[in-house]
Amino acid sequence: MTAYGPDGAPDPAAFRAHVRDGIDAGAAAVFACCGTGEFPALTPGEFADCVAAAVEEAAGRVPVIAGTGYGTALAVQFAGLAHAASADGLLALPPYLVVPGQQGLLTHYTALAAATPLPVIVYQRDNAVFAPATVAALARTPGIIGLKDGVGDLDLLQRIISTVRTEVPEEDFRYFNGLPTAELTAPAYRALGVHRYSSAVFAFAPEIALAFHRALNTGDDTTVQRLLDGFYRPLAELRTQGHGYAVSLVKAGVRMRGRDVGPVRSPLSEPSPAHVKELAELVERGLGLVAEGVEGGG
């Protein structure tokens, strides 16, 4: 999360502490100023400062992936700022507003990759949905290393994976589950061979996120199902109760767990008090389920 102070400006100390919390808890990477980090709400200067702060806090322990987006010219500009701040890679968010055709998408992302030495993960979601042949062309593009899927069309994703595997077999192309509350669909994605995912829950309840990840990786189906049924499904249902809750509800969770990262910036708005209370109850339930699994050896 990008932290803001009482004056609405970014709060570097709170942001650094939040990054530190995540790394200390066992994060595999830091995604700075991406979707949940309110990339569209940041000025270029604020973006550069936050990415630099994340890199300094990470200190090489884990990679720092910075967001970039908008049209091609601005995406290249933000990529340059991320490179200057010593980020390790980029998450390329969809272009602003327009619904491009496949050739337009391909031109946009190949131009971005050509303009930066940083490796690029392309984020498929909203107005950037790719045909399998387009992803194969992206996989052949130097600098583009993976696809993060935020659409959730498993038929499309299977065809994408099959096409890339067939047409670009020499490339180690990476896939990520990028759906909100990705744990809910993690078992289905694993069936397609997609083991990587980003966890918004980790931002405010790393104990729950890590317990689920361990259970998923070790084949502990009892714990996976217990957490899906008792925590993740209700959380996903709560997330649908308000616009922008994929960001604002997560930020409320971070504050609730003791790290004051401030409110979200407009046009996002804060979740209702009733929904924050429901989130607190869910977190307590999730922590209880984790403890129950530890005590029971599951």
Secondary structure, DSSP 8 states (H G I E B T S, - for coil): ---B-TTSSB-HHHHHHHHHHHHHHT-S-EEESSTTTTGGG--HHHHHHHHHHHHHHHTTSS-EEEEE-SSHHHHHHHHHHHHHTT-SEEEE---SS----HHHHHHHHHHHHHT-SS-EEEEEBTTB---HHHHHHHHTSTTEEEEEE-S--HHHHHHHHHHHHHH-TTS--EEEE-STTGGGGHHHHHHTT--EE--SGGGT-HHHHHHHHHHHHHT-HHHHHHHIIIIIHHHHHHHTTSTTHHHHHHHHHHHHTT-------TTS----HHHHHHHHHHHHHHHHHHHHHHHHT-
